[in-house]
Every structure is written in structure tokens, then in C-alpha cells.
Amino acid sequence: MEYADYTSILHKEYGLDITFPCQNVEYDGNTGVDCILTFASQNNRDYLSPVYYVGPVVSLDDYCKLMLPAIDNNEIYRSDMFPMYVDPDWGGLSSPFISMMLYNRGLGWSKYFFGGQPLDTYYSDMASFPNTTRSTIVFDITEEKKENARAVSKQVKSIQEDKILHRSNVDDITVVRFLAPFGLECKREEWLNLFQEKGLMCYGVDFCRKDSKCFMGMLVFIRKGGKTIDDYVEQISHYVRFDPDFKLE
């Protein structure tokens, strides 16, 4: 698959137009283990990690790279594994990046860790790990961990600027900050080198329509000296747009 195929499939199957200039895009069409990112930290390397499947990589400028999601794995992000956070205004949907960020912070991320219960039961005593050799793990619920869980919400914000939402024809743009980008793991050395850069900022930016089955959540890496995440979101919104006339078959 080439970048042109990627954009064509998104347009035909999801009514989503991705128009980043070809000269700014790196894409080899790989859908194997080389395109998988996990979100380990020193506190949870033994846990079952959420994953992100990388598609095209876009350079916005010398300081900012985007990783767009691979198409083949789109449905996993809409499964009932993602996320732990449940926002009533979204009818039970929220950005999968929140789950990934929780894991990056060393916290439980899937409802399966909590017997199918939502995040407000985080302080339960038992978390289940399906399909692993370690079937259960007991959490020691301390005040420190409670404060850490509350702090997670401070790393999530929603873009409310009407001009940006209208330009991309989305209901919400969720921005999730990863505090430990050095904890990201993958099979590609050049990506691992990026994750280890001093001063690197990492965000998950999710362009979401309630009526779409497409996950257009991208990882945004900003090197030291780059612009703010708000500036880059505004720039990205010129290249991402859901067709208002598109109807899912």
C-alpha cells in the first residue's frame, strides 16, 4: 500500500479526506510488527499494553512529526477494550489515547483490569488480565496512587475552537499528553531514537465524529524548539476533514 492508496481507502470507506503533501510523508505500507507501538513505563512493563498501529509518518516542519493510524487495525480502537474513561456526553466513547496514556503512567487502562467497571471504580482491589499467564493482580490502594489517578485527567483537554472544528467537520478534537514518551517501545530504531530525544513532547490528537467508524487519532511528536501543540493542531486541521455528505453503507 502506498500513501495514495491509504488516502483513497479513507475517502471511500469512511468519508475522510487526508491531504498532507506527499513530499512530507514517509510510508512503506508495512502492517506487521514493525508498525506497532506500545506504551510501557518502568512501573508496568509486565502488564498487557494497549497498542497503536502506525501508518504514514508526516513531517509538519523540522520540529514536528505525526504518526497517522494504520487502516487495517481501525476497528480495534472502537472495541469495548478502549477506553477506561467514559464521558456521558459521548455516549460511552472517548479517545483511545486516554487508555494509552494511563498505561504510560503505570496505571490500569482497560475495563478488563477492573471486571468491566468504568473508571470511577479504579480503586477496586482486583484487576483481571485476560489471555495472559498472570490472571490477576492486586492493587495496593494508597493515597499516592489515588492522587496519581486524579492527576491523569489533567493531561487531557478538548479543543473547543469552532473554526477548527468546523474546518475538519468534527465534533471534538481530544488532545492527550504523554508524560513519558521515552517509555514508548517499537521495533524501529529510528523511532526509538526519536522517543529518547531530550525535551521531546508527545501528544495523542484525536479528530472524532460521533457518527464515524473511523479512528483518526495521530501521535504528535514535538522536538525542543517547536511550536505549541495548539499551534500544530490548528495546522493539522487544514489537512484532515470528514465529508459532511458521506453516508456509511
N, C-alpha and C positions, 0 to 999 in steps of 0.2 A: 504493500500500500504506500502511495506517495501522498504528499500534503494535499494535492488537488483531489485525490480520492477521499481523503479524510473530510475535507470541507464539503464535498459533494454529498457524501452519505449523511452528514449532519443536516444539510439543507433538505434533502429528500425525505429522510426518515423522521426528523424532529423539527423541521421548520426553523433551524438555527443557522444563521449566517456568520461565519468566522472569516474575517478579511484581513488578517495580519499579512503584510507584504511578504512574498515568497523569499526575498533576499534576506529577511530577518529570521527565517525559520530553518531549524535543523530537524530532520525526521527521516528515520530509516525504516519505518513501518514495523519495527520489532514489537512483537506481542508476547515474548517469552519472559523468562525470569529476569532478564536484563532490564526490563521496564518497570519492575516492581520496587516501590519504596516502602519501608517500614519505619516506625517512629519510636524506636527504643530509647530508653534512658537508663542510667545506671541502676535505677530502682526497680525496673520491670523487664529486664531482658528475658526472663523466663516465661513471661505471660504470652497470651495469644494476641498478637498485634493486629490492629486494623492495617489495611494496605491501601496504597494509592498506585494506580497503573498509569504510567507516563506515556503520553502520546507525543505530539510535536513540542519542541522546545523553541521559544521565541525570545529573541533579544530585543528589548524595547530601546535600550541605549547601552552605553558601556558599563552601567551600574546595575542594570535590572534584567533578570531573566525570568521567563514564565515557563512553567511546565503545564501543558494542557492535558486533560484526561484522555486516555485511550478509549476508543469507541467500543471495543469488543467486551469490555467489562462494565459497561454503563449501568446495567441493572443492579449490580451488587450494592450500589450506593442508595438505591431506593428500596432495598430489602429491609426486613424488620430488625436487622442487626444494627443499623445506623439510625439515629444516634441515641445516646443516653438522654440528652436534653430533649424535652418535649415542650414546645411553645404552643399554647392553646390557640393563638391566632393563626397558626399554620396547620391546624387540624392534625397535629401529631407529626408534622415534618419539620425538620430543621437541618442545618448544614452538616454533612458527614465530617467536615473538618473539625467540628467540635469534639467528635469521638477521637479523632486522631490526635488532637491537642491534649485531651485528657490523658491518653496513653503516654504522650511525650512528657507529661508532667508526673508520670508514675502512678496514675490513678486508673481505676476500672473504667471501661469505655462502652461496653455493650450491655444490653439488657440481660444477656445470658450470665453476666457476672453477678447479677442481683436477682436471680429467679424470675426474670421477666418484669420486674418492677421498674417504674420510672426513676429519674434521678433523685427525687426527694426522699427515696428510701436508701440513699447512698450509705447511710450509717447502719445498715443491717450487718449482722455478724458473719454472714456466709456469702461467698461468691462462687458460682459454678463455672467451670471451664469445660465446655462440650468438646468432644472429639480430641481430647488430649489425654496423655498418660496421667496427668495430675488432674484429678476430677474435681477437687475442691481446694479452696484456700481460705483461711480465716483471717479477717482483717482486725487488727487491733485499733479500735476507735479511740483516738486520742484527740485532745483539743487542738493540737498542732495539725493533725490531718483534717479535722473539720474546717479549720481556718484555711488550709491549703485548698480544700474543695470549694470553699466560697470564693477564694481568690481567682479560681478558674474563670468565673463569669466576667471578671474584669478584662479578660483577653478577647472578648467577643463584642463586636459592635455591628450595627446595621446602618448602611448608607441610606440617608433619608432625602438626599437632594433630588428634587423632582426632575430637574433637567437630565441628570444622569440616568435615572430610572426610565424616563420616557425615551431617551436616546436608544437604550438597549431593549426597551419594551419588556421590562422585568418587574416583578412585584417586590423584589427585595435583593439587595446585594449584601451578603454577610461577610464580614472580614474577621478572621480568626488569627491571632498572633501565636506563633510557636516560640516559646521562650528558650528551647534547647535545640536549635537547628543542627547542632553538631551531633545530636542523637539520631538523626535520620540515617538509615542504612540502605545500601543497594549494592549491585554487582559492578557498577561502572565507576572506574577510578576517577574520571574527570568530575563526576557528580559528587563523589565523596570528598574530593579536594575542595569543591565549592562549599559544601556543608561545613567544612572546618575553617573557613576563612574568618579571620578576626574581624569583629564588628558586623558580621552578616546579620541581616534581619530577614525573617521568614514569615510569610503570611499565607493562609488559605483564603482565597477570594471566590465566593460562590455567587454566580449570577443565576437567580432562581425565579422561575414562573410556576405558580401553583398548578397550572393545568398541563405542564410539560412533563414528559417521562425522561427528559434528558438532564443528566448531571453535567453542568458546565462550571465545574469548580476547578480553579487553577492554583497551583502553588506559585507564589511570587517571592523571588529572592532579590533582596536589595543590598548591594555592596556598600561599604563605607564611602560616603561622598555622594550617594544617590539622593533622589527626591523623596518626599514623604509617601507613605502608602496611599494617602488620599489623592495625591497628585497622580500617582500611577493608575489608580482605579479610574480616575477621570479619563486618562489617556486610553486605557484598555476599553472603556465603554464605546469608543469610536469604532472598535473592530469586532464587537460582539452584539448581535441583535437577533431577537426572536421575531419571526414573521407574524404579525397580528392576524393575518388571514389564513394561517396554516391550521389544518384540522387533522388530528390523528385518525388514521383509518382503523 
